[in-house]
Amino acid sequence: MYAKLLFHALLFFVLVPGVLVSLPPGGSKLVVAGVHAIVFAVVSHLVWHLVFPRR
């Protein structure tokens, strides 16, 4: 349980717009936030299942 919480907290921090990258460059705040929300959801789902496979 704590692993999942820590995983998502760290991933959220890394994918906050402006920490590593802002996608798309020069986009409005709303567009950047939307793109980062989609990236977070996709990366979170894929990496979670790769790192912690179902038993």
N, CA, C and O atoms as a CHARMM CRD file, in Angstrom:
* protein
*
  220
    1    1 MET  N      0.82100  -1.18100   0.00000 PROA 1      0.00000
    2    1 MET  CA     0.00000   0.00000   0.00000 PROA 1      0.00000
    3    1 MET  C      0.87400   1.25800   0.00000 PROA 1      0.00000
    4    1 MET  O      0.62500   2.18400  -0.77200 PROA 1      0.00000
    5    2 TYR  N      1.89100   1.29500   0.85600 PROA 2      0.00000
    6    2 TYR  CA     2.75700   2.46600   0.90600 PROA 2      0.00000
    7    2 TYR  C      3.59600   2.58700  -0.36200 PROA 2      0.00000
    8    2 TYR  O      3.94600   3.69200  -0.77500 PROA 2      0.00000
    9    3 ALA  N      3.91500   1.45900  -0.97400 PROA 3      0.00000
   10    3 ALA  CA     4.69100   1.49300  -2.20800 PROA 3      0.00000
   11    3 ALA  C      3.90700   2.20500  -3.30100 PROA 3      0.00000
   12    3 ALA  O      4.46900   3.00600  -4.04800 PROA 3      0.00000
   13    4 LYS  N      2.62300   1.92000  -3.39900 PROA 4      0.00000
   14    4 LYS  CA     1.79600   2.55300  -4.42700 PROA 4      0.00000
   15    4 LYS  C      1.66900   4.05300  -4.17400 PROA 4      0.00000
   16    4 LYS  O      1.72300   4.84800  -5.11300 PROA 4      0.00000
   17    5 LEU  N      1.50100   4.44000  -2.91800 PROA 5      0.00000
   18    5 LEU  CA     1.39300   5.85300  -2.56700 PROA 5      0.00000
   19    5 LEU  C      2.69000   6.59200  -2.88600 PROA 5      0.00000
   20    5 LEU  O      2.66300   7.66900  -3.48100 PROA 5      0.00000
   21    6 LEU  N      3.81200   6.02100  -2.49400 PROA 6      0.00000
   22    6 LEU  CA     5.10800   6.63800  -2.76500 PROA 6      0.00000
   23    6 LEU  C      5.38400   6.70400  -4.26500 PROA 6      0.00000
   24    6 LEU  O      5.87800   7.71400  -4.76600 PROA 6      0.00000
   25    7 PHE  N      5.06700   5.63600  -4.97400 PROA 7      0.00000
   26    7 PHE  CA     5.25100   5.58900  -6.42400 PROA 7      0.00000
   27    7 PHE  C      4.49700   6.72400  -7.10300 PROA 7      0.00000
   28    7 PHE  O      5.06700   7.44800  -7.91900 PROA 7      0.00000
   29    8 HSD  N      3.22300   6.88100  -6.77300 PROA 8      0.00000
   30    8 HSD  CA     2.41400   7.91500  -7.41300 PROA 8      0.00000
   31    8 HSD  C      2.83800   9.32300  -6.98900 PROA 8      0.00000
   32    8 HSD  O      2.77700  10.25100  -7.79600 PROA 8      0.00000
   33    9 ALA  N      3.26000   9.49200  -5.75300 PROA 9      0.00000
   34    9 ALA  CA     3.72200  10.80500  -5.30100 PROA 9      0.00000
   35    9 ALA  C      4.99100  11.22100  -6.04400 PROA 9      0.00000
   36    9 ALA  O      5.10200  12.36300  -6.48900 PROA 9      0.00000
   37   10 LEU  N      5.93800  10.30900  -6.17900 PROA 10     0.00000
   38   10 LEU  CA     7.17700  10.62200  -6.89600 PROA 10     0.00000
   39   10 LEU  C      6.92200  10.85500  -8.38000 PROA 10     0.00000
   40   10 LEU  O      7.48400  11.77400  -8.97500 PROA 10     0.00000
   41   11 LEU  N      6.08300  10.03100  -8.96900 PROA 11     0.00000
   42   11 LEU  CA     5.75800  10.19500 -10.38100 PROA 11     0.00000
   43   11 LEU  C      5.04400  11.52100 -10.61900 PROA 11     0.00000
   44   11 LEU  O      5.31900  12.21000 -11.60100 PROA 11     0.00000
   45   12 PHE  N      4.13500  11.87600  -9.73000 PROA 12     0.00000
   46   12 PHE  CA     3.43300  13.15300  -9.84900 PROA 12     0.00000
   47   12 PHE  C      4.42300  14.31200  -9.78700 PROA 12     0.00000
   48   12 PHE  O      4.33900  15.24100 -10.58900 PROA 12     0.00000
   49   13 PHE  N      5.36100  14.26300  -8.83800 PROA 13     0.00000
   50   13 PHE  CA     6.35600  15.32800  -8.71200 PROA 13     0.00000
   51   13 PHE  C      7.19300  15.45100  -9.97800 PROA 13     0.00000
   52   13 PHE  O      7.43600  16.55800 -10.45800 PROA 13     0.00000
   53   14 VAL  N      7.63200  14.33000 -10.51500 PROA 14     0.00000
   54   14 VAL  CA     8.47600  14.35100 -11.71300 PROA 14     0.00000
   55   14 VAL  C      7.70700  14.88500 -12.91600 PROA 14     0.00000
   56   14 VAL  O      8.28000  15.57500 -13.75900 PROA 14     0.00000
   57   15 LEU  N      6.41300  14.57200 -13.00500 PROA 15     0.00000
   58   15 LEU  CA     5.63600  14.96800 -14.17900 PROA 15     0.00000
   59   15 LEU  C      4.88900  16.28600 -14.02100 PROA 15     0.00000
   60   15 LEU  O      4.08700  16.64100 -14.88400 PROA 15     0.00000
   61   16 VAL  N      5.13700  17.01600 -12.93800 PROA 16     0.00000
   62   16 VAL  CA     4.53700  18.34600 -12.79900 PROA 16     0.00000
   63   16 VAL  C      5.12100  19.23200 -13.89700 PROA 16     0.00000
   64   16 VAL  O      6.33400  19.22600 -14.10800 PROA 16     0.00000
   65   17 PRO  N      4.28300  19.99200 -14.59600 PROA 17     0.00000
   66   17 PRO  CA     4.80000  20.84900 -15.66900 PROA 17     0.00000
   67   17 PRO  C      5.90100  21.78200 -15.16800 PROA 17     0.00000
   68   17 PRO  O      5.73500  22.49100 -14.17500 PROA 17     0.00000
   69   18 GLY  N      7.02800  21.76300 -15.88000 PROA 18     0.00000
   70   18 GLY  CA     8.14300  22.63500 -15.54800 PROA 18     0.00000
   71   18 GLY  C      9.23700  21.97300 -14.73600 PROA 18     0.00000
   72   18 GLY  O     10.33200  22.52600 -14.63700 PROA 18     0.00000
   73   19 VAL  N      8.98600  20.80800 -14.14700 PROA 19     0.00000
   74   19 VAL  CA    10.02900  20.13100 -13.37300 PROA 19     0.00000
   75   19 VAL  C     11.04400  19.50600 -14.32500 PROA 19     0.00000
   76   19 VAL  O     12.23500  19.80200 -14.22800 PROA 19     0.00000
   77   20 LEU  N     10.60600  18.66500 -15.22600 PROA 20     0.00000
   78   20 LEU  CA    11.50400  18.09800 -16.23300 PROA 20     0.00000
   79   20 LEU  C     11.28600  18.73700 -17.59500 PROA 20     0.00000
   80   20 LEU  O     12.24000  19.07500 -18.29500 PROA 20     0.00000
   81   21 VAL  N     10.01800  18.89800 -17.96300 PROA 21     0.00000
   82   21 VAL  CA     9.68900  19.41500 -19.29000 PROA 21     0.00000
   83   21 VAL  C      8.27400  19.98100 -19.26000 PROA 21     0.00000
   84   21 VAL  O      7.45300  19.57700 -18.43600 PROA 21     0.00000
   85   22 SER  N      7.99800  20.90300 -20.14900 PROA 22     0.00000
   86   22 SER  CA     6.63300  21.40200 -20.32400 PROA 22     0.00000
   87   22 SER  C      6.18500  21.04400 -21.73300 PROA 22     0.00000
   88   22 SER  O      6.79300  21.46500 -22.71700 PROA 22     0.00000
   89   23 LEU  N      5.13200  20.27400 -21.81700 PROA 23     0.00000
   90   23 LEU  CA     4.60600  19.83200 -23.11100 PROA 23     0.00000
   91   23 LEU  C      3.23200  20.42400 -23.32100 PROA 23     0.00000
   92   23 LEU  O      2.42600  20.38300 -22.39200 PROA 23     0.00000
   93   24 PRO  N      2.92400  20.95000 -24.43000 PROA 24     0.00000
   94   24 PRO  CA     3.79200  21.35900 -25.53500 PROA 24     0.00000
   95   24 PRO  C      4.50300  22.66100 -25.20400 PROA 24     0.00000
   96   24 PRO  O      3.95800  23.49700 -24.48200 PROA 24     0.00000
   97   25 PRO  N      5.71400  22.84600 -25.72200 PROA 25     0.00000
   98   25 PRO  CA     6.43600  24.09200 -25.44100 PROA 25     0.00000
   99   25 PRO  C      5.64600  25.29400 -25.95500 PROA 25     0.00000
  100   25 PRO  O      5.17700  25.29100 -27.09400 PROA 25     0.00000
  101   26 GLY  N      5.50400  26.29700 -25.13600 PROA 26     0.00000
  102   26 GLY  CA     4.79700  27.50200 -25.55100 PROA 26     0.00000
  103   26 GLY  C      3.28600  27.39900 -25.47900 PROA 26     0.00000
  104   26 GLY  O      2.59100  28.32400 -25.89900 PROA 26     0.00000
  105   27 GLY  N      2.75800  26.29700 -24.95800 PROA 27     0.00000
  106   27 GLY  CA     1.31300  26.12900 -24.85000 PROA 27     0.00000
  107   27 GLY  C      0.75100  26.91500 -23.68100 PROA 27     0.00000
  108   27 GLY  O      1.48500  27.32600 -22.78200 PROA 27     0.00000
  109   28 SER  N     -0.55700  27.11800 -23.70300 PROA 28     0.00000
  110   28 SER  CA    -1.20000  27.81900 -22.59100 PROA 28     0.00000
  111   28 SER  C     -1.14900  26.94100 -21.34200 PROA 28     0.00000
  112   28 SER  O     -0.88700  25.74100 -21.42700 PROA 28     0.00000
  113   29 LYS  N     -1.40000  27.54800 -20.18700 PROA 29     0.00000
  114   29 LYS  CA    -1.34700  26.79500 -18.93100 PROA 29     0.00000
  115   29 LYS  C     -2.34900  25.65200 -18.92800 PROA 29     0.00000
  116   29 LYS  O     -2.05400  24.57100 -18.41800 PROA 29     0.00000
  117   30 LEU  N     -3.52400  25.87700 -19.49100 PROA 30     0.00000
  118   30 LEU  CA    -4.55900  24.84500 -19.52000 PROA 30     0.00000
  119   30 LEU  C     -4.14400  23.67200 -20.40300 PROA 30     0.00000
  120   30 LEU  O     -4.33500  22.51600 -20.02600 PROA 30     0.00000
  121   31 VAL  N     -3.58700  23.95700 -21.55800 PROA 31     0.00000
  122   31 VAL  CA    -3.14900  22.89200 -22.46900 PROA 31     0.00000
  123   31 VAL  C     -2.00000  22.10800 -21.85300 PROA 31     0.00000
  124   31 VAL  O     -1.98900  20.87800 -21.90900 PROA 31     0.00000
  125   32 VAL  N     -1.03400  22.80500 -21.26600 PROA 32     0.00000
  126   32 VAL  CA     0.10600  22.13300 -20.62300 PROA 32     0.00000
  127   32 VAL  C     -0.38000  21.24100 -19.48700 PROA 32     0.00000
  128   32 VAL  O      0.07700  20.10500 -19.35700 PROA 32     0.00000
  129   33 ALA  N     -1.30000  21.73600 -18.66400 PROA 33     0.00000
  130   33 ALA  CA    -1.83500  20.92900 -17.55700 PROA 33     0.00000
  131   33 ALA  C     -2.58700  19.71500 -18.08200 PROA 33     0.00000
  132   33 ALA  O     -2.46100  18.62600 -17.52200 PROA 33     0.00000
  133   34 GLY  N     -3.35800  19.87800 -19.13800 PROA 34     0.00000
  134   34 GLY  CA    -4.09200  18.75400 -19.72700 PROA 34     0.00000
  135   34 GLY  C     -3.16900  17.68800 -20.28700 PROA 34     0.00000
  136   34 GLY  O     -3.38400  16.49600 -20.07000 PROA 34     0.00000
  137   35 VAL  N     -2.14300  18.11600 -21.00700 PROA 35     0.00000
  138   35 VAL  CA    -1.18100  17.16200 -21.57800 PROA 35     0.00000
  139   35 VAL  C     -0.45700  16.42000 -20.46900 PROA 35     0.00000
  140   35 VAL  O     -0.27500  15.20600 -20.55500 PROA 35     0.00000
  141   36 HSD  N     -0.04200  17.13000 -19.42900 PROA 36     0.00000
  142   36 HSD  CA     0.66300  16.47600 -18.32800 PROA 36     0.00000
  143   36 HSD  C     -0.25700  15.53100 -17.55700 PROA 36     0.00000
  144   36 HSD  O      0.21000  14.51600 -17.04000 PROA 36     0.00000
  145   37 ALA  N     -1.53600  15.83500 -17.46800 PROA 37     0.00000
  146   37 ALA  CA    -2.48100  14.92000 -16.82300 PROA 37     0.00000
  147   37 ALA  C     -2.59800  13.62500 -17.60900 PROA 37     0.00000
  148   37 ALA  O     -2.62700  12.54000 -17.02700 PROA 37     0.00000
  149   38 ILE  N     -2.66400  13.73400 -18.92600 PROA 38     0.00000
  150   38 ILE  CA    -2.74200  12.53900 -19.77400 PROA 38     0.00000
  151   38 ILE  C     -1.44700  11.74000 -19.68100 PROA 38     0.00000
  152   38 ILE  O     -1.48200  10.51600 -19.55900 PROA 38     0.00000
  153   39 VAL  N     -0.30600  12.42100 -19.73800 PROA 39     0.00000
  154   39 VAL  CA     0.99400  11.74000 -19.62600 PROA 39     0.00000
  155   39 VAL  C      1.10300  11.03300 -18.28100 PROA 39     0.00000
  156   39 VAL  O      1.56200   9.89200 -18.22000 PROA 39     0.00000
  157   40 PHE  N      0.68500  11.69800 -17.19600 PROA 40     0.00000
  158   40 PHE  CA     0.73500  11.08500 -15.87100 PROA 40     0.00000
  159   40 PHE  C     -0.11800   9.82300 -15.82700 PROA 40     0.00000
  160   40 PHE  O      0.32400   8.80000 -15.30500 PROA 40     0.00000
  161   41 ALA  N     -1.32200   9.88000 -16.36200 PROA 41     0.00000
  162   41 ALA  CA    -2.21900   8.72200 -16.33000 PROA 41     0.00000
  163   41 ALA  C     -1.63100   7.54700 -17.10800 PROA 41     0.00000
  164   41 ALA  O     -1.65200   6.41300 -16.63000 PROA 41     0.00000
  165   42 VAL  N     -1.11500   7.81400 -18.29000 PROA 42     0.00000
  166   42 VAL  CA    -0.56500   6.74000 -19.13100 PROA 42     0.00000
  167   42 VAL  C      0.70700   6.16000 -18.51000 PROA 42     0.00000
  168   42 VAL  O      0.83900   4.94200 -18.39000 PROA 42     0.00000
  169   43 VAL  N      1.63500   7.01900 -18.11900 PROA 43     0.00000
  170   43 VAL  CA     2.89300   6.54600 -17.52500 PROA 43     0.00000
  171   43 VAL  C      2.62100   5.81300 -16.21800 PROA 43     0.00000
  172   43 VAL  O      3.21800   4.77100 -15.95000 PROA 43     0.00000
  173   44 SER  N      1.72700   6.35300 -15.41400 PROA 44     0.00000
  174   44 SER  CA     1.38500   5.72500 -14.14000 PROA 44     0.00000
  175   44 SER  C      0.85500   4.31000 -14.35800 PROA 44     0.00000
  176   44 SER  O      1.27500   3.37200 -13.68200 PROA 44     0.00000
  177   45 HSD  N     -0.05400   4.16700 -15.28800 PROA 45     0.00000
  178   45 HSD  CA    -0.65100   2.85300 -15.55100 PROA 45     0.00000
  179   45 HSD  C      0.39700   1.86900 -16.07500 PROA 45     0.00000
  180   45 HSD  O      0.50300   0.74800 -15.57700 PROA 45     0.00000
  181   46 LEU  N      1.16000   2.28400 -17.06600 PROA 46     0.00000
  182   46 LEU  CA     2.12900   1.37300 -17.68100 PROA 46     0.00000
  183   46 LEU  C      3.26000   0.99800 -16.73000 PROA 46     0.00000
  184   46 LEU  O      3.59200  -0.18000 -16.60100 PROA 46     0.00000
  185   47 VAL  N      3.84700   1.97400 -16.07100 PROA 47     0.00000
  186   47 VAL  CA     4.98200   1.69800 -15.19400 PROA 47     0.00000
  187   47 VAL  C      4.54400   0.90800 -13.97200 PROA 47     0.00000
  188   47 VAL  O      5.26900   0.01800 -13.52700 PROA 47     0.00000
  189   48 TRP  N      3.37500   1.20900 -13.41800 PROA 48     0.00000
  190   48 TRP  CA     2.89500   0.47300 -12.24800 PROA 48     0.00000
  191   48 TRP  C      2.80000  -1.01700 -12.57300 PROA 48     0.00000
  192   48 TRP  O      3.21300  -1.85100 -11.76800 PROA 48     0.00000
  193   49 HSD  N      2.25900  -1.35900 -13.74300 PROA 49     0.00000
  194   49 HSD  CA     2.10500  -2.77000 -14.09500 PROA 49     0.00000
  195   49 HSD  C      3.43100  -3.42000 -14.48400 PROA 49     0.00000
  196   49 HSD  O      3.55300  -4.64300 -14.41300 PROA 49     0.00000
  197   50 LEU  N      4.41800  -2.63800 -14.89100 PROA 50     0.00000
  198   50 LEU  CA     5.73800  -3.20100 -15.17200 PROA 50     0.00000
  199   50 LEU  C      6.53400  -3.42800 -13.88700 PROA 50     0.00000
  200   50 LEU  O      7.21500  -4.44300 -13.74500 PROA 50     0.00000
  201   51 VAL  N      6.44600  -2.49000 -12.96300 PROA 51     0.00000
  202   51 VAL  CA     7.21800  -2.57500 -11.72400 PROA 51     0.00000
  203   51 VAL  C      6.57100  -3.53000 -10.72900 PROA 51     0.00000
  204   51 VAL  O      7.26600  -4.28700 -10.05200 PROA 51     0.00000
  205   52 PHE  N      5.25200  -3.50000 -10.63800 PROA 52     0.00000
  206   52 PHE  CA     4.51600  -4.32900  -9.68300 PROA 52     0.00000
  207   52 PHE  C      3.50400  -5.20500 -10.43100 PROA 52     0.00000
  208   52 PHE  O      2.30600  -4.92400 -10.40700 PROA 52     0.00000
  209   53 PRO  N      3.98400  -6.26700 -11.09700 PROA 53     0.00000
  210   53 PRO  CA     3.04900  -7.11500 -11.85500 PROA 53     0.00000
  211   53 PRO  C      2.09000  -7.85400 -10.92200 PROA 53     0.00000
  212   53 PRO  O      2.38900  -8.10100  -9.75400 PROA 53     0.00000
  213   54 ARG  N      0.93500  -8.19600 -11.47800 PROA 54     0.00000
  214   54 ARG  CA    -0.05100  -8.95700 -10.68900 PROA 54     0.00000
  215   54 ARG  C      0.48400 -10.34800 -10.42100 PROA 54     0.00000
  216   54 ARG  O      1.22000 -10.92100 -11.22400 PROA 54     0.00000
  217   55 ARG  N      0.10300 -10.86800  -9.29100 PROA 55     0.00000
  218   55 ARG  CA     0.59400 -12.20600  -8.91500 PROA 55     0.00000
  219   55 ARG  C     -0.43600 -13.24400  -9.21000 PROA 55     0.00000
  220   55 ARG  O     -0.20700 -14.42800  -8.96300 PROA 55     0.00000
